[in-house]
Amino acid sequence: MSSILIVDDEQSQRAVLRRILKREGYDVETASDRPDALEKMKSRMFDVVLSDMRMTSQMEGRDLLKEIKRRDPEVPVLIMTAFAEINDAVDLVAREGAFYYLEKPIDIDVLKSELKRAVESRSAPQVRGEDDDQPVPDIDFESVVGQSRQMRQLFRIMCRIIHRGVNQVLITGKTGTGKEVVAKAIHGHGKRKHKPFVPINCNAIPEQLIESELFGHEKGAFTGADHKKIGQFELADGGTVFLDEIGDIPLNMQSKLLRVLQEREVSRVGGTKSLKVDVCVIAATNIDLKDACEAGEFREDLYFRLNVIPLHVPLLKDRQDDIPILVSHFLEKFSKEYVDAEPKSVTSRAMSALRRYDWPGNVRQLENYLHRIFVLSEYEAIDLDELPPEISEGAPPPADFQVDIPEQGVLLEDIMKEYIRVALAKTNGNQTKAAELLGISRRRLQNRIQNYGIDSRKFKSG
């Protein structure tokens, strides 16, 4: 039986959560504040801690998280937070090591799902050698976002590449995983960072022009060559050439590229002399180059030359724990890009749906979806109904929620109006509390009150 410690200064909240989780088969203890929680943790081990973010003081939840992580870094800590504190809660996940955050009022299905995942992460067998006895990455790759096991391993290899001055790297990974971001990070933290980073998309250059594009040409070398052209390798001298989608480079060019990698010199098309170039070559591909070699589509000697230090960027679906961190990163990025727009956050229910989705387009797809929602959304909190159908339709229905539609049918707007009226009546017209009951932001509630012509003043007593 898995053990859970619930930390909350509201006795009613502790009692409700304890009753629900005991029905789910958990061994549950409760604590009213940080000192009480730490005292209980002295006498026994807990599989998961479920803590309110704001208790007797604004910082208590954060302080408790830090103390728990200091004592036992492997204990998953789930943070419960009010709507106004979502950005702070996401920050705890992204920077302080919280396992997840849950927006109040708590969605019981999301709570059950995340607790199950937290328990599984706690009990999952550790593969020795993947993380144990490995040096902690000593470079902060801000642009390469993630804290999952796969990403920490990636960071370690990137650090070794940078510290040892490796000049040939092969990055593998599916489209959209962030191979160019990794390449830029390696260049940007290495000894060549003050020299050019030259990206070349090998599948975007016509076959008849690729040699000229890479190595340059002399005036009159071919029809239309009315001036001398400096190639990308020359332009990158002292810096880094990034050969994206190297698997698409034509076979007849592969032998010439191999010579450049071996000799570290280029010859312009139509030229008679070789030019020395000092470049780091980072190649990337979304295909299996071994299979391409067996099929005769890629030179084996070039593959072995490129594959000095291999780096694999994992699929997003294989590192779903990084999704909250990525969401926070992209929303912060868009807030800086659109300075007149209000900062946005994501409700816990919407975040849970984002984590369950498979993301066939990987990080690029996530970024594009968030970009579109950021621009089009009128609300400060991105909720489930603003996600694309392929994501939102995979979300579980609200806990213990049953709807009976009469034979004659019903208007959805009438139902929404009635629920808003009931929520306002229960909270004595307090729109902030009514919004919490309905699981939406106060601003969203105010917009619906206005759209439906509801007079919230009549719900206030006295």
C-alpha positions in Angstrom: 0.0 0.0 0.0 1.5 3.3 -1.1 1.7 6.1 1.6 0.8 9.7 1.0 1.3 12.7 3.3 -1.3 15.5 2.7 -0.1 19.0 3.9 -2.8 21.7 4.1 -3.7 24.3 6.7 -7.5 23.9 6.0 -8.9 21.0 8.1 -11.8 20.5 5.8 -9.6 20.1 2.7 -7.4 17.6 4.5 -10.4 15.6 5.6 -11.9 15.5 2.1 -8.7 14.5 0.4 -7.9 11.9 3.1 -11.3 10.3 2.6 -11.0 10.2 -1.2 -7.5 8.8 -1.2 -8.2 6.2 1.5 -11.0 4.9 -0.7 -8.4 4.6 -3.5 -6.4 2.3 -1.3 -3.7 4.7 -0.1 -2.2 4.8 3.4 -2.9 8.5 4.2 -1.5 10.8 6.9 -2.1 14.5 7.1 -0.2 17.6 8.4 -1.5 21.1 9.0 1.7 23.0 8.2 5.4 22.8 7.3 6.7 22.0 10.8 4.0 19.3 11.3 4.9 17.7 8.0 8.6 17.6 8.6 8.0 16.1 12.1 5.9 13.3 10.6 8.6 12.7 7.9 11.1 12.1 10.7 9.3 9.0 11.9 8.3 7.4 8.6 8.9 7.4 4.8 6.2 8.5 2.4 5.9 7.6 -1.2 4.3 10.9 -2.2 3.7 14.3 -0.6 0.6 16.3 -1.6 1.1 19.9 -0.3 -0.8 23.2 -0.5 1.4 26.0 -1.9 0.1 28.7 0.4 -0.5 27.9 4.0 0.3 30.1 7.1 2.7 32.1 4.9 3.0 32.7 1.2 6.4 30.9 1.0 5.6 27.9 3.2 4.8 25.4 0.3 8.0 26.4 -1.5 10.0 26.1 1.7 8.6 22.7 2.4 9.4 21.5 -1.1 13.0 22.6 -0.7 13.4 20.9 2.7 11.8 17.6 1.4 14.1 17.7 -1.7 17.1 18.3 0.6 16.2 15.3 2.8 15.1 12.9 0.0 15.4 14.1 -3.6 13.4 11.1 -4.9 10.2 11.8 -3.1 7.6 13.2 -5.6 5.9 16.4 -4.3 2.6 17.5 -5.8 1.7 21.1 -5.3 -1.9 22.3 -4.8 -2.4 25.9 -5.9 -5.1 28.5 -6.4 -5.6 29.9 -9.9 -3.7 33.1 -9.1 -0.6 31.2 -8.2 -0.4 28.9 -11.3 2.7 30.6 -12.7 4.5 30.2 -9.3 3.5 26.5 -9.2 4.8 25.9 -12.7 8.0 27.6 -11.6 8.2 25.0 -8.7 8.0 22.2 -11.3 10.4 23.8 -13.7 13.1 24.9 -11.3 12.5 23.5 -7.8 11.8 19.8 -8.7 8.1 19.6 -7.8 6.5 16.6 -9.5 3.3 18.3 -10.7 0.8 21.0 -9.7 -2.9 20.7 -9.2 -5.2 23.7 -9.6 -7.9 24.3 -6.9 -10.6 23.3 -6.7 -9.0 19.9 -7.2 -10.1 17.8 -10.1 -10.3 14.3 -8.5 -9.6 12.4 -11.8 -6.5 14.5 -12.4 -5.4 14.0 -8.8 -5.9 10.2 -9.1 -4.0 10.1 -12.4 -1.1 12.2 -11.2 -0.8 10.3 -7.8 -0.7 7.0 -9.7 2.1 8.3 -12.0 4.0 9.7 -9.0 3.8 6.4 -7.1 5.0 4.5 -10.3 7.9 6.9 -10.7 8.9 6.3 -7.0 8.7 2.5 -7.4 10.2 2.2 -10.9 13.5 0.3 -10.9 16.5 2.5 -11.5 18.8 1.4 -14.4 22.3 1.6 -13.0 24.7 3.4 -15.2 22.2 5.8 -16.8 22.2 8.2 -13.9 24.1 6.7 -11.0 27.7 7.8 -10.5 27.3 10.2 -13.5 28.7 13.8 -13.2 26.1 16.5 -12.8 26.0 18.7 -16.0 28.0 21.9 -15.2 26.5 24.0 -18.0 23.1 25.6 -17.9 21.6 25.0 -21.4 18.8 27.5 -21.1 17.5 27.0 -24.6 17.4 23.2 -24.3 14.6 22.7 -21.9 14.0 19.6 -19.8 14.8 17.8 -16.5 13.8 14.2 -17.4 16.3 11.4 -17.2 16.7 11.3 -21.0 17.5 15.0 -21.1 19.9 14.9 -18.2 21.9 12.2 -20.0 21.8 14.4 -23.2 23.2 17.4 -21.2 26.0 15.3 -19.8 27.2 14.3 -23.3 26.8 17.9 -24.5 29.0 19.0 -21.6 31.7 16.4 -22.5 31.6 17.5 -26.2 32.1 21.2 -25.2 34.8 20.6 -22.5 36.9 18.3 -24.8 36.5 20.5 -27.9 35.1 17.7 -30.1 34.8 18.9 -33.7 32.5 16.3 -35.2 29.1 15.4 -33.8 26.1 13.5 -35.2 22.7 14.4 -33.7 19.9 11.9 -34.3 16.2 12.4 -33.6 12.8 12.7 -35.2 11.6 15.9 -36.9 10.6 18.5 -34.3 12.6 17.1 -31.4 15.0 20.1 -31.3 18.2 18.9 -33.1 19.1 22.4 -34.3 18.5 23.9 -30.8 21.0 21.3 -29.4 23.5 22.1 -32.1 23.3 25.9 -31.3 23.7 25.2 -27.6 26.9 23.2 -28.2 28.3 26.0 -30.4 27.1 28.7 -28.0 28.8 27.3 -25.0 32.0 26.1 -26.7 35.3 27.8 -27.6 33.9 28.7 -31.0 31.0 30.7 -29.6 32.3 34.1 -30.9 32.7 32.7 -34.5 29.8 32.0 -37.0 27.2 29.3 -36.6 26.2 28.4 -40.1 23.1 26.2 -40.5 22.6 24.3 -43.8 19.4 22.4 -44.7 20.7 19.7 -47.0 17.3 18.7 -48.3 16.4 22.3 -49.2 19.2 22.9 -51.7 18.8 21.7 -55.4 21.2 18.9 -56.2 22.9 20.9 -59.0 23.6 23.8 -56.6 24.7 22.0 -53.4 28.4 21.8 -54.1 28.5 25.6 -54.9 26.5 26.3 -51.8 28.8 24.3 -49.5 32.2 25.1 -51.0 31.6 28.1 -53.2 32.5 28.7 -56.9 34.8 30.9 -59.0 33.5 33.4 -61.5 32.7 31.6 -64.8 32.8 28.1 -63.3 29.4 27.4 -64.9 26.6 29.1 -66.8 25.3 31.9 -64.6 28.3 32.1 -62.4 29.0 35.8 -63.1 30.8 36.4 -59.8 32.8 34.6 -57.2 30.8 32.9 -54.4 32.1 32.2 -50.9 30.8 28.8 -49.7 29.2 28.1 -46.4 32.3 26.2 -45.1 34.5 29.2 -45.8 31.9 31.5 -44.1 32.0 29.3 -41.0 35.8 29.3 -40.7 36.6 29.2 -37.0 33.0 28.4 -36.1 30.5 25.7 -36.7 28.8 24.2 -39.7 25.4 22.6 -38.9 24.5 20.1 -41.7 20.8 19.5 -41.1 19.2 16.4 -42.6 22.5 15.1 -43.7 20.8 11.9 -44.8 19.4 13.7 -47.8 22.7 14.9 -49.3 23.2 13.4 -52.8 25.5 10.4 -53.1 27.8 12.2 -55.6 28.3 14.9 -53.0 29.0 12.5 -50.1 32.5 11.7 -51.3 33.4 15.4 -51.6 32.1 16.1 -48.2 34.1 13.1 -46.8 37.3 14.6 -48.3 36.5 18.0 -46.6 36.0 16.3 -43.2 39.3 14.3 -43.7 41.5 17.1 -45.1 39.9 20.1 -43.5 40.1 22.0 -46.8 37.7 23.0 -49.6 38.0 23.6 -53.3 35.6 26.1 -54.9 33.8 24.9 -58.0 36.0 25.9 -61.0 38.9 26.7 -58.7 42.5 25.3 -58.9 43.6 25.6 -55.3 42.5 24.2 -51.9 41.5 26.5 -49.0 42.1 25.4 -45.4 39.0 25.7 -43.1 38.8 25.2 -39.4 35.3 24.3 -38.5 33.3 22.1 -36.1 30.9 20.0 -38.1 27.6 19.1 -36.4 25.4 16.9 -38.6 21.8 16.0 -37.9 19.4 13.4 -39.3 15.9 12.1 -38.7 16.5 8.8 -40.5 18.6 5.8 -39.5 21.9 6.2 -41.3 22.8 2.6 -40.7 19.8 1.5 -42.7 20.6 4.1 -45.4 24.1 2.6 -45.6 22.7 -0.9 -46.0 20.4 0.3 -48.7 23.2 1.9 -50.6 21.8 5.4 -50.1 24.6 6.7 -47.8 28.3 6.1 -47.8 29.5 3.9 -44.9 32.8 5.7 -44.7 31.1 9.1 -44.4 28.8 7.7 -41.7 31.7 6.5 -39.6 33.4 9.8 -40.1 30.4 11.8 -39.0 29.5 9.4 -36.1 32.5 10.4 -33.9 30.2 11.5 -31.0 26.5 10.5 -31.4 23.8 12.4 -29.6 20.2 11.3 -29.6 17.4 13.8 -28.9 14.4 11.9 -27.4 10.8 12.0 -28.6 8.5 14.3 -26.6 6.2 11.5 -25.8 9.1 9.7 -24.1 9.7 12.6 -21.8 6.3 13.8 -20.8 7.5 15.0 -17.4 9.2 17.8 -19.3 5.9 19.1 -20.8 5.1 21.5 -17.9 8.6 23.0 -18.1 8.3 23.4 -21.9 4.9 25.0 -21.6 6.2 27.5 -19.1 9.2 28.2 -21.3 7.2 28.8 -24.4 4.5 31.0 -22.7 7.3 33.1 -21.2 8.9 33.4 -24.6 5.6 34.5 -26.2 5.0 37.0 -23.4 8.3 38.7 -24.3 7.5 38.5 -28.0 4.0 40.0 -27.6 4.7 42.7 -25.0 1.1 44.1 -25.1 -0.4 40.7 -24.4 -1.2 39.5 -20.9 1.0 36.7 -19.5 -0.8 33.3 -19.7 -0.8 30.1 -17.7 -2.3 26.7 -18.2 -4.9 25.1 -15.9 -4.0 21.8 -14.3 -6.8 20.0 -16.3 -5.4 21.4 -19.6 -1.9 20.5 -18.6 -2.9 17.0 -17.8 -4.4 16.7 -21.3 -1.2 18.1 -22.8 0.9 15.4 -21.0 -1.3 12.6 -22.2 -1.1 13.5 -25.9 1.5 11.6 -28.0 2.9 14.7 -29.8 3.8 13.2 -33.2 5.3 16.5 -34.2 7.3 16.6 -30.9 8.5 19.9 -29.3 7.9 21.9 -32.5 4.2 20.8 -32.5 3.8 21.8 -28.9 5.4 25.2 -29.5 3.2 25.9 -32.5 0.0 24.9 -30.7 0.9 27.1 -27.7 1.8 30.0 -30.0 -1.6 29.8 -31.8 -3.5 29.6 -28.5 -1.5 32.4 -26.9 -2.3 34.8 -29.8 -6.0 33.8 -30.1 -7.0 33.3 -26.5 -8.8 36.1 -24.6 -8.2 34.6 -21.2 -5.1 34.6 -18.9 -5.5 30.8 -18.2 -5.5 28.4 -21.1 -8.2 25.8 -20.3 -9.3 22.5 -21.8 -11.8 24.0 -24.2 -9.0 26.0 -25.9 -6.9 23.0 -26.8 -7.1 21.4 -30.2 -9.8 18.6 -30.3 -7.2 15.8 -30.8 -5.7 16.8 -27.4 -8.8 17.9 -25.4 -10.9 14.9 -26.4 -8.4 12.6 -24.7 -9.1 14.3 -21.3 -11.2 12.4 -18.7 -14.6 13.8 -17.8 -15.0 15.7 -14.5 -15.0 13.4 -11.5 -18.4 12.0 -10.4 -20.2 14.2 -12.9 -23.4 12.8 -14.5 -25.6 14.6 -16.9 -29.2 13.6 -17.9 -30.4 15.3 -21.1 -34.3 15.3 -21.4 -36.0 13.9 -24.5 -36.9 17.4 -25.8 -33.3 18.5 -25.6 -31.6 21.4 -23.8 -29.6 24.5 -24.7 -26.0 24.3 -23.5 -26.0 28.0 -22.8 -29.0 27.6 -20.4 -27.1 25.0 -18.5 -24.0 27.2 -18.2 -26.2 30.2 -17.1 -27.8 28.1 -14.4 -24.5 26.8 -13.1 -23.1 30.3 -12.9 -26.2 31.5 -11.0 -25.9 28.5 -8.6 -22.2 29.3 -8.0 -22.9 33.0 -7.4 -25.7 32.1 -5.0 -23.4 29.6 -3.1 -20.7 32.2 -2.7 -22.9 35.2 -1.9 -22.0 36.9 -5.2 -18.3 36.5 -4.7 -17.0 36.2 -8.3 -13.5 34.9 -7.3 -14.9 32.1 -5.2 -17.6 31.3 -7.8 -14.9 31.0 -10.5 -13.0 28.6 -8.3 -16.2 26.4 -7.9 -16.6 26.4 -11.6 -13.0 25.7 -12.4 -12.4 28.8 -14.5 -10.6 32.1 -14.1 -12.4 35.1 -12.6 -12.0 37.0 -15.9 -13.6 34.2 -17.9 -16.5 34.1 -15.4 -16.9 37.9 -15.7 -17.0 37.6 -19.5 -19.7 34.9 -19.3 -21.7 36.9 -16.7 -21.7 39.8 -19.1 -22.5 37.7 -22.2 -25.4 36.0 -20.5 -26.8 39.2 -18.9 -26.5 37.9 -15.3 -26.8 40.6 -12.6 -24.3 39.3 -10.0 -25.3 42.0 -7.5 -28.6 40.3 -6.7 -26.8 37.3 -5.2 -25.2 39.4 -2.5 -27.0 39.4 0.8 -27.5 42.5 2.8 
